[in-house]
Amino acid sequence: MRNLTFNSNGKKITFITILLSLSLIFTSCGSGTSSKNLSIPGVDGPKVNLVGDNILIDIVFENLKVEGGARYAIPKYPSSYVELAPDLESDGTILAFSVSLDDILGDGVTRLDPLSLPGGRAIPGVSEGALPAVAFSIDKLKNMAFYVGPKIFGIWIPLKKLDLQGAMITTRFYTGKTRVGNLSLVGSDQNGENAGFFLALSVSSSQKRRLERVADSN
């Protein structure tokens, strides 16, 4: 295979690097009907469950170290919180969200100002490219965001480095064998910043019932 390059705004981009990065990410992803989620380098998860009226999202960062844990309130989400702590099952750090359905299905958050992804890029799978959102930061993780639309709840998680040369990849996201949304990997922008991943979950009443069935079967 030839090492193909092209120039964009004076920067040389190597296609072979992109292809190798994509092959690594998709190794454990399987086909579009395999119910396997996209693999994120250096990350275990996200894993999503519904417990009562709360969506629980767990993400383990394999290379992030913290000495102690803390729980933080989420702005504009009075019954929700995010927790950062050493992971008990690995040497990494767990980021755990407890998100109340009352918070995201209520009228309050939909009055927030719409935001695109950090760096101004459009949200994948959203026709307008933006959703009402609140941005916030916690220790070790800056510029996270929660997005809420009529049928979508999304979280943006920043990553220090994601070697996709500015590319964006979106695949279906599953809990068990049930599709509950999309997962997108977003490479750094032209300034080498704003890499991360975006998890979009359906939050319609019918999707809530599907999540409840998945939780009951586990």
N, C-alpha and C positions, 0 to 999 in steps of 0.2 A: 504494500500500500504506500502510495506516495504521500509525503508530508506537505499537504496543500496549505497555502497561506493566502490571505488577502489583507489589504490595508483599509482601515475604517478610522477616519479622523486622525490619521497619522499613526495609528497603532496597528501592529501586526498581530493577527489572530491565527492560531494554529489549529486547524480542523482535527488533526490527529489527537490533540489533547482533549478536545471536546468529545470525540468518539470514545476514547479510553475512559473518560469520566462517566459517560452515559452507560457504557457496558458494565462498569463497576456498580452503578446505582441500580441497574435493571437486572443484575444477576439473580437476585432473590425475589424479583417482582412477579415473574410469571406472565401469563397472558392476561388480556383484559377481562377474562371470565374465570380466573383462577382463585379469586378471593384473597390473593396475597397483596399486601400493601407495599408501596414503594419503600425501598431501603434508603435511609439517609445516613451518609457517612458520619461516624462518630456519635450517632444517636440511636437509642433503643426506643422505638415508639414512633409517633404517639399511640397510646392505647386509650380507647374510649369506652366508658360504661355509663349506664343510667341507673342511679340508686335513688329511689323515691322520685322527687322532683328536681334532682340535681344531676347534671352531666359531669362526670369525673373524667379528667384527661390527665394521663401520666406520661411524662417524657423524661428519659434518662440521658444525660449528657456524659458520655464515657470519659471525656478528657477535661471536664470541668471539676475543680476541687473547691469545696467550701469546708470550713472547720465546724460551723454550727448552722442550725436551721432557723428560719423565721417565716411567719405567716403575714401576708400583706392584704389589706382591703383593696378591692378593685374600684377605682373611681366610677361613679354613676351606677354601680351594680351593688346595691346595699346588702344583698343576701349571698354574695359570691366572694371568693377569695382565691389567692394564689399562694402556694407554699414552696419554698426552696430549702432543701435539706440534703445531707449526705445520704446516698442510697445504701440501704441495708444489705443489698444483694450483690453489690459491686463496689469498685473503687471510685465510681463516678458520683454524680449529683442528680437528684430527682427534682423535677419541676412538676408540681401537681396543681391542677385547677379544680375547684369545685364551683360550678356555674349553675345558678338557680334558673330554672325555666321561667319562674315568675319574673325574674329580672329581664330575660331576653325576649319573652313573649309580651311584656307589658308595653305601654305606650311611651314611657319616659325615654328609653334609649333611642327610639326611632326619631326623636327630635334632635339628636346629636348632629353636628356638622358632618357631611360626607367626606371621607378620606380615601385616597388611592393607596397603593402600597408605598412604603418608605422609598424615597427617591423619585416619586411621581409616576411610577409605572402602574398600568391598569391592573385591577384585580382580575385574575383569570376566571373565566366562566360567568362574569357579570357584565351584562351588555353596556351599562353605564360606565363601567371601569372603576366605580367608587361606591362605598356604602357608608351609612352613618357609623361613626366609630369613636372610640376613646383610646388615646395613646397614653402609655405610662411606662415607667422604668422601675426595676428593683435592683438590688445589689447583684452584680455580676452579669445582669441581662438588661441592656438598655434598648429603649424604643420598641417595646412590645405594643400590640394593639388588639383590641376587641372590635369586631365589626358585626353589625346587626342589620339585616334586611327583612323584607316581608316573609321570606321563607328560608333565610340563610343566617347562620351564626358562624363567624370565622375568627380564628386567632392567628396573629402573625408572630412568629418566633424568630428573632435574629440569630444568625450564625456568623462567627468571625470570618470564616473562609469557606467558600463553596466553589470548587473549580469547574464552573460551567461556562466561563467566558461570556457572561451576560445572558445565557440562555435561560428559558423558563420551561419546566416540565410539569404537566398536570396529568394525574391518573385518578381512577376511582379509589375510594377509601372504604374499607370494610371493617365491621365489628363482627367477628366470627365469619359467617358466610353472607351476612346481610350488608348490602351497600348502604352507607349512611352519609356519604358526601364525597368530596374530592380532596386530594392532597397535592399541593404544588411545591416544587423546589425552584427557588429563584436565585440565579447566580448574581455575583457582584455587578454593580452598574459600571459605567465608564470611568468612574472615579475610584473604583475598587472598593466600594462601600455597599451597604444595604443588601447583603446576601441573607437568605433565610428560607423559611418554609411557611406556607399558608395552608391551614386546615380549615376547610369549609364544610359545615354540617347542616343538613336540612333540619329545620326546627318547626315544621308545620305540625299540626295536631296528628295527622296520619303518621308522620315520621316518628313522633313521640311514641305512638302505640307500637311501631315496629321496634324501636329501641327497647321498650318494655318487654316485648316478647323475647328479644335476644337476651336481656338481663335475666328473665325467668328461666331460660333454657341453660344458662351457665351454672 
